[in-house]
Amino acid sequence: DHSALYYVELNQDFEANTIHHLDWTDLNVDGIHMGVNGTIYFVDQGAGIKMYDPATDSVSTYIAINQYRIPDIKDVKVTENCGVFISVTDSNQIWRCSDPMDGSTCEMWCQQDFVNLDGSSCINMNNPFGITVDCQCRVYSAQAGNGNVLLHSFEDGVQTSQL
């Protein structure tokens, strides 16, 4: 399969001013999010998270899948004040990167379940497919495996409630 990204610059009347076709071979794009300074973050399934900088028209790797052994990244959300949040579906994990411009700041951001599951899964995670962050840095994850939406503590990622 072949995927491409498009982004559209709008004029002051919210009409398409310029359409940019970002065409790279062998992409399998899942999550996408506009980040700090207009940088576009996207999940390239099987490769990791990439960043596209429209100012320089360049793509760089934010996280490579082999960097942290997280091959099943599904979604990414970027905030300037709270960091970058990543849902890792098959591993039942959420990751947080404290610096939106530096992928080396990433770490698993949930409490592992060593008793009931496989030791790498996190407590109450069941295929966290989507993730979002509000302006108060409250993190929500949608669990595809059981249909639940979880609210997580910003300090350590522990689930604080189920919606």
C-alpha positions as CSV (number, residue, x, y, z in Angstrom):
1,D,0.0,0.0,0.0
2,H,1.0,3.6,-0.5
3,S,0.0,6.5,1.7
4,A,0.5,10.2,1.4
5,L,-0.1,13.2,3.7
6,Y,-1.7,16.4,2.6
7,Y,-1.8,19.7,4.4
8,V,-3.7,22.8,3.4
9,E,-2.7,26.4,4.1
10,L,-5.8,28.5,4.5
11,N,-6.1,32.2,3.8
12,Q,-7.9,34.7,6.1
13,D,-11.3,33.7,4.7
14,F,-10.5,30.0,5.5
15,E,-10.3,29.1,1.9
16,A,-7.6,26.8,0.6
17,N,-4.6,28.9,-0.3
18,T,-2.0,26.2,-0.9
19,I,-2.3,22.4,-0.9
20,H,0.9,20.5,-0.1
21,H,1.2,16.9,-1.1
22,L,3.7,15.1,1.1
23,D,4.4,12.0,-0.8
24,W,6.7,9.4,0.6
25,T,6.7,5.8,-0.4
26,D,6.1,2.9,2.0
27,L,4.1,5.0,4.5
28,N,1.3,3.4,6.5
29,V,-0.1,6.4,8.4
30,D,-2.3,5.9,11.5
31,G,-2.4,8.8,14.0
32,I,-1.6,12.4,13.0
33,H,-1.4,15.6,15.1
34,M,-0.3,19.2,14.6
35,G,2.4,19.9,17.2
36,V,4.7,22.7,18.4
37,N,5.5,25.4,15.9
38,G,3.3,23.8,13.1
39,T,5.3,20.6,13.1
40,I,3.2,17.6,12.0
41,Y,3.6,14.4,13.9
42,F,2.4,11.2,12.4
43,V,2.5,7.5,13.2
44,D,4.2,5.6,10.4
45,Q,3.0,2.1,11.3
46,G,6.0,-0.3,11.4
47,A,8.5,2.5,11.5
48,G,7.6,4.8,14.5
49,I,6.7,8.4,14.8
50,K,7.9,10.9,12.2
51,M,7.9,14.7,12.3
52,Y,7.3,16.9,9.3
53,D,8.6,20.5,9.5
54,P,6.8,22.6,6.9
55,A,9.3,25.5,7.3
56,T,12.1,23.3,6.1
57,D,10.0,20.8,4.1
58,S,11.9,18.0,5.9
59,V,10.9,14.8,7.6
60,S,12.7,13.4,10.6
61,T,12.2,10.4,13.0
62,Y,10.9,11.3,16.4
63,I,10.8,7.7,17.7
64,A,11.9,4.6,15.8
65,I,10.0,1.4,16.8
66,N,13.2,-0.4,17.7
67,Q,14.4,2.5,19.9
68,Y,12.0,1.4,22.7
69,R,10.6,-1.9,21.3
70,I,7.1,-0.4,20.7
71,P,6.2,-1.7,17.3
72,D,2.4,-1.1,17.5
73,I,2.0,2.6,18.0
74,K,-1.5,3.7,17.1
75,D,-2.0,7.3,18.0
76,V,0.0,10.4,19.0
77,K,-1.0,13.7,20.7
78,V,1.3,16.6,21.1
79,T,1.0,19.4,23.6
80,E,3.5,22.2,24.3
81,N,3.1,22.1,28.1
82,C,2.2,18.5,28.8
83,G,4.5,16.6,26.4
84,V,3.8,14.0,23.7
85,F,1.5,11.0,24.5
86,I,1.5,7.8,22.5
87,S,-0.9,4.9,22.6
88,V,0.6,1.4,22.0
89,T,-2.3,-0.9,21.2
90,D,-1.0,-4.5,21.2
91,S,1.4,-3.9,24.1
92,N,-1.5,-2.3,26.1
93,Q,0.6,0.7,27.0
94,I,0.7,4.5,27.0
95,W,4.0,6.4,26.6
96,R,4.9,10.0,27.4
97,C,7.7,12.1,26.1
98,S,8.4,15.2,28.2
99,D,10.0,17.1,25.3
100,P,7.9,17.5,22.1
101,M,11.1,18.0,20.1
102,D,13.2,15.2,21.6
103,G,12.1,11.6,21.3
104,S,14.8,10.4,23.6
105,T,12.7,11.8,26.5
106,C,10.1,9.1,26.1
107,E,9.2,6.5,28.7
108,M,6.3,4.1,29.5
109,W,3.7,6.1,31.3
110,C,1.4,3.6,33.0
111,Q,1.5,1.1,35.8
112,Q,2.5,-2.4,34.6
113,D,0.3,-5.4,35.5
114,F,2.8,-8.1,36.6
115,V,0.1,-10.2,38.3
116,N,-2.8,-10.6,35.8
117,L,-1.2,-10.1,32.4
118,D,2.1,-10.6,30.7
119,G,4.3,-8.2,32.6
120,S,4.5,-5.6,29.8
121,S,0.8,-4.6,29.7
122,C,-0.4,-1.8,31.9
123,I,-3.2,-2.1,34.5
124,N,-6.7,-1.7,32.9
125,M,-5.3,-1.2,29.4
126,N,-7.1,-3.2,26.7
127,N,-5.9,-2.1,23.3
128,P,-5.6,1.7,23.9
129,F,-6.4,2.9,20.4
130,G,-7.0,6.6,20.8
131,I,-5.5,9.1,23.1
132,T,-6.2,12.8,23.8
133,V,-5.0,15.5,26.2
134,D,-7.0,18.5,27.5
135,C,-5.7,21.9,28.3
136,Q,-5.2,20.9,32.0
137,C,-3.0,18.0,30.9
138,R,-5.6,15.4,31.8
139,V,-5.0,12.4,29.5
140,Y,-7.8,10.2,28.2
141,S,-7.4,6.9,26.4
142,A,-10.0,4.9,24.5
143,Q,-9.7,1.2,25.0
144,A,-10.7,-0.7,21.8
145,G,-10.7,-4.0,23.6
146,N,-13.5,-3.2,26.0
147,G,-15.0,0.1,24.9
148,N,-13.9,2.0,28.0
149,V,-12.5,5.5,28.1
150,L,-10.0,6.0,30.9
151,L,-8.8,9.2,32.6
152,H,-5.1,9.0,33.7
153,S,-3.2,10.9,36.4
154,F,-0.7,13.3,34.7
155,E,1.9,12.7,37.4
156,D,2.4,8.9,36.7
157,G,-0.2,7.8,34.1
158,V,-2.2,5.7,36.7
159,Q,-5.9,5.4,35.8
160,T,-7.9,7.7,38.1
161,S,-11.4,7.0,36.7
162,Q,-13.3,5.2,34.0
163,L,-15.8,7.4,32.1
